[in-house]
């Protein structure tokens, strides 16, 4: 970014001469979230100036849309504003991204809807497709959020519209959330990579899974991670055809849940792998310990473990 904020001038700008920045990624301003700010401005005024740049006879917002909206509602004629030099298209976007990366995060969908434009403008500037790290450095977004946004970017428009409708509701009332789609899309990508023949039509599968979630057949979005584990059945030596069969049943419009599919397929194999890994860790730790220095509590636990292991192993004989 090349805009020099140090040249900004503090002015009292007429609120009716200010326009919303069309590039602002933020789309959702929930009424409840504005109430405290509105009351604060009513009592104390705007304590932190907004940031704008001049365009003709009017001003475009860079930062402070909520303060400006509240001032309009309170019929305040002016608002303190830092008037900055007009940025170019890329600088305009990056200024807003970086300002908000230092404060509360925008809803991920709003970032995802604007990120393609950032990537396009960055590609023009760099004369190559920007890497995720370059996008992170320019926008202030961490790599994890960039990857999560990319999952939302790839969704068909109807699902983006669904999420946006939910985002306009109070947080407690939101059900079809960004996180739900992110978990589902990650799992579907894993299935596509590991078992491509299981998903002949991705959107049909999405609709089935969403219907099951709305009905409560899938009662927790985290269960989508178990769906990905079924697709990675070969990692735990489970029969691939049997795992594929469970996924096909799961992707059918019925009341079969991810939990059931996981338990009926790879669940036991993953548990055995986890136990084996923990046993190896315990053995490695015990190798490093002096038996004479073990306290009574640890000895009691090891004895209990020993008795349980005898029961299991005798049952195998």
C-alpha positions in Angstrom: 0.0 0.0 0.0 1.4 3.4 -0.9 -1.3 5.8 0.6 0.4 7.9 3.3 -2.0 8.2 6.2 0.3 10.8 7.8 -1.0 13.4 5.2 -4.6 12.9 6.4 -6.3 16.0 7.7 -8.8 16.0 10.6 -11.9 17.8 9.6 -15.6 18.1 10.6 -17.3 16.6 7.6 -21.1 16.9 6.9 -22.6 13.5 7.4 -24.9 13.9 4.4 -21.9 14.3 2.1 -20.5 10.9 3.1 -21.2 7.8 1.1 -20.7 4.1 2.0 -17.6 2.7 0.3 -18.9 0.2 -2.3 -15.8 -1.9 -1.8 -16.4 -2.4 1.9 -16.5 -6.1 2.5 -18.7 -5.7 5.5 -22.3 -6.4 4.6 -24.0 -7.1 7.9 -24.8 -4.5 10.5 -27.0 -6.2 13.1 -29.3 -3.7 14.9 -28.4 -5.1 18.4 -24.7 -4.5 17.8 -25.3 -0.8 17.0 -27.3 0.0 20.1 -24.4 0.4 22.6 -22.5 2.5 20.1 -25.6 4.6 19.3 -26.1 5.4 23.0 -22.4 6.2 23.5 -22.4 8.7 20.6 -25.6 10.2 21.9 -24.0 10.9 25.2 -20.3 11.5 24.4 -20.3 12.2 20.6 -17.9 10.5 18.2 -14.6 10.1 20.1 -12.7 8.3 17.3 -12.7 10.0 13.9 -13.8 8.1 10.9 -11.5 7.8 7.8 -12.7 9.0 4.4 -11.3 10.2 1.1 -12.7 12.9 -1.1 -14.3 12.0 -4.4 -15.6 15.1 -6.2 -17.7 17.0 -3.8 -18.5 14.0 -1.7 -16.6 11.7 0.6 -16.2 7.9 0.6 -15.7 5.9 3.8 -12.6 3.9 4.5 -13.2 3.2 8.2 -16.0 4.0 10.6 -19.3 3.0 8.9 -21.0 2.1 12.1 -20.1 5.5 13.7 -21.3 7.2 10.6 -24.6 5.2 10.5 -25.2 6.1 14.2 -24.5 9.7 13.6 -27.1 9.8 10.7 -29.7 8.1 13.0 -29.0 10.8 15.7 -29.3 13.5 13.0 -25.8 14.8 13.8 -24.9 17.3 11.0 -21.1 16.7 11.1 -18.7 14.0 12.2 -14.9 14.2 12.9 -13.1 12.6 10.0 -9.5 12.0 8.9 -9.6 13.0 5.2 -6.9 10.9 3.4 -5.6 11.1 -0.2 -7.7 9.1 -2.6 -6.3 5.5 -2.8 -6.2 3.4 -5.9 -8.6 0.4 -6.2 -6.2 -2.1 -4.5 -5.2 0.3 -1.7 -8.8 1.1 -1.0 -9.6 -2.6 -0.3 -6.4 -3.3 1.6 -6.8 -0.3 3.8 -10.2 -1.6 5.0 -8.9 -5.2 5.4 -5.9 -4.1 7.5 -7.9 -1.7 9.7 -10.3 -4.5 10.6 -7.7 -7.1 11.0 -6.6 -5.1 14.1 -10.1 -5.0 15.5 -13.1 -7.4 15.4 -13.1 -9.7 12.4 -15.7 -9.4 9.8 -18.1 -12.3 9.1 -16.0 -14.7 7.0 -18.5 -14.7 4.2 -18.2 -11.0 3.7 -14.4 -11.5 3.4 -14.9 -14.4 1.0 -17.2 -12.4 -1.3 -14.5 -9.6 -1.6 -11.4 -11.8 -1.6 -11.6 -12.7 -5.3 -11.3 -9.0 -6.2 -8.4 -8.5 -3.9 -6.7 -11.5 -5.5 -7.4 -10.2 -9.0 -6.0 -6.7 -8.2 -2.9 -8.2 -6.4 -2.3 -10.4 -9.5 -2.3 -7.3 -11.7 0.1 -5.6 -9.3 2.5 -8.5 -8.9 2.1 -9.7 -12.5 1.5 -13.2 -11.1 -1.1 -15.1 -9.1 -0.5 -14.2 -5.4 0.4 -16.9 -3.0 -1.6 -17.4 0.2 1.2 -15.9 2.2 1.3 -12.8 0.0 -2.5 -12.4 0.4 -2.0 -12.7 4.1 0.8 -10.1 4.2 -1.3 -7.6 2.2 -4.6 -8.1 3.9 -3.7 -8.9 7.5 -5.7 -12.1 7.3 -4.1 -15.2 8.7 -3.5 -18.2 6.5 -6.2 -20.3 8.2 -8.9 -17.7 7.5 -7.8 -17.3 3.9 -8.2 -21.1 3.4 -11.6 -21.1 5.1 -12.7 -18.2 3.0 -11.7 -20.0 -0.2 -14.0 -22.9 0.8 -16.9 -20.3 1.0 -15.8 -18.6 -2.3 -16.3 -21.9 -4.1 -19.9 -22.4 -2.9 -22.7 -22.0 -5.4 -24.4 -18.6 -5.0 -27.6 -20.0 -3.5 -25.6 -21.2 -0.4 -23.8 -17.9 -0.1 -27.3 -16.3 0.0 -28.4 -18.7 2.6 -25.5 -17.9 4.8 -26.0 -14.1 4.3 -29.7 -14.5 5.4 -28.5 -16.2 8.6 -25.8 -13.6 9.3 -28.5 -10.9 9.4 -30.1 -12.8 12.4 -28.9 -12.5 16.0 -26.0 -14.9 16.6 -28.0 -17.1 18.9 -30.6 -17.7 16.1 -28.1 -18.6 13.4 -28.2 -22.3 12.3 -26.9 -22.6 8.7 -23.7 -20.9 9.5 -20.4 -20.3 7.8 -18.7 -22.8 10.1 -21.2 -25.5 9.1 -20.4 -25.0 5.4 -16.7 -24.9 6.1 -16.8 -28.2 7.9 -19.0 -29.8 5.3 -16.9 -28.5 2.3 -13.6 -29.7 3.9 -15.1 -33.2 4.4 -16.5 -33.3 0.9 -13.1 -32.3 -0.6 -11.5 -35.2 1.4 -14.1 -37.6 0.1 -13.6 -36.3 -3.5 -9.9 -36.9 -3.3 -10.0 -40.3 -1.6 -13.1 -41.8 -3.1 -14.1 -39.7 -6.2 -16.7 -42.3 -7.4 -18.7 -41.9 -4.3 -19.8 -38.3 -5.2 -21.2 -38.3 -8.7 -23.0 -34.9 -8.1 -21.6 -32.8 -5.3 -24.5 -30.4 -5.1 -27.0 -33.3 -4.6 -24.8 -34.6 -1.7 -24.8 -31.0 -0.2 -28.6 -30.9 -0.3 -28.9 -34.2 1.4 -26.4 -33.4 4.1 -28.0 -30.0 4.8 -31.5 -31.5 5.0 -30.1 -34.0 7.5 -28.6 -31.2 9.5 -31.8 -29.2 9.5 -33.7 -32.3 10.7 -31.2 -33.0 13.4 -30.1 -36.3 11.9 -26.7 -34.7 11.8 -26.7 -32.9 15.2 -23.2 -31.3 15.3 -21.2 -29.8 12.4 -18.0 -31.4 13.9 -19.3 -34.8 12.9 -18.4 -33.9 9.3 -14.8 -34.6 10.4 -15.8 -38.2 11.0 -17.1 -38.3 7.4 -13.6 -37.4 6.2 -12.2 -40.2 8.4 -14.5 -42.7 6.7 -13.1 -41.6 3.3 -9.5 -42.1 4.6 -10.3 -45.7 5.6 -7.1 -47.0 4.1 -5.1 -45.0 6.7 -6.4 -47.5 9.3 -6.5 -50.6 7.2 -10.3 -50.7 6.8 -11.9 -52.2 3.8 -12.4 -49.5 1.2 -15.5 -51.0 -0.5 -17.2 -51.2 2.9 -16.3 -47.6 3.6 -17.6 -46.5 0.2 -20.9 -48.4 0.9 -21.3 -46.5 4.2 -20.7 -43.1 2.5 -23.2 -43.9 -0.3 -25.8 -44.7 2.3 -25.0 -41.5 4.1 -25.4 -39.5 1.0 -28.9 -40.8 0.4 -32.0 -39.0 1.5 -32.8 -41.0 4.7 -32.2 -40.8 8.5 -28.8 -42.4 8.4 -26.3 -40.2 10.3 -22.6 -39.5 10.1 -22.3 -41.0 13.6 -23.9 -44.2 12.6 -21.8 -44.5 9.4 -18.6 -43.9 11.4 -19.4 -46.4 14.1 -20.5 -49.0 11.5 -17.3 -48.6 9.5 -14.0 -47.2 10.6 -14.8 -46.2 14.2 -13.3 -49.2 15.8 -10.2 -49.1 13.6 -9.5 -45.5 14.5 -10.0 -46.3 18.2 -7.5 -49.1 17.9 -5.0 -46.9 16.2 -5.4 -44.2 18.9 -4.9 -46.8 21.6 -1.8 -48.1 19.9 -0.4 -44.7 19.6 -1.0 -43.9 23.3 0.5 -47.2 24.4 3.6 -46.4 22.4 3.9 -43.0 24.0 3.5 -44.6 27.5 6.2 -47.2 26.7 8.6 -44.5 25.5 8.0 -42.5 28.7 8.5 -45.5 30.9 11.8 -46.3 29.2 13.0 -42.9 30.4 11.9 -43.3 34.0 13.6 -44.9 36.9 11.3 -47.5 38.5 12.6 -46.5 42.0 11.4 -42.9 41.5 7.8 -43.7 40.6 5.4 -42.3 43.2 2.6 -44.4 44.7 -0.2 -42.8 42.7 1.5 -43.5 39.3 2.3 -47.1 40.5 -1.4 -47.6 41.3 -2.5 -46.4 37.9 0.1 -48.6 36.2 -1.1 -51.6 38.2 -4.7 -50.8 37.2 -3.6 -50.6 33.5 -1.7 -53.9 33.9 -4.8 -55.7 35.3 -6.9 -54.4 32.4 -4.4 -55.5 29.9 -4.3 -59.0 31.4 -8.1 -59.2 31.1 -8.0 -58.1 27.4 -5.1 -60.4 26.5 -6.5 -63.4 28.3 -9.7 -62.9 26.4 -7.7 -63.2 23.2 -6.2 -66.6 24.2 
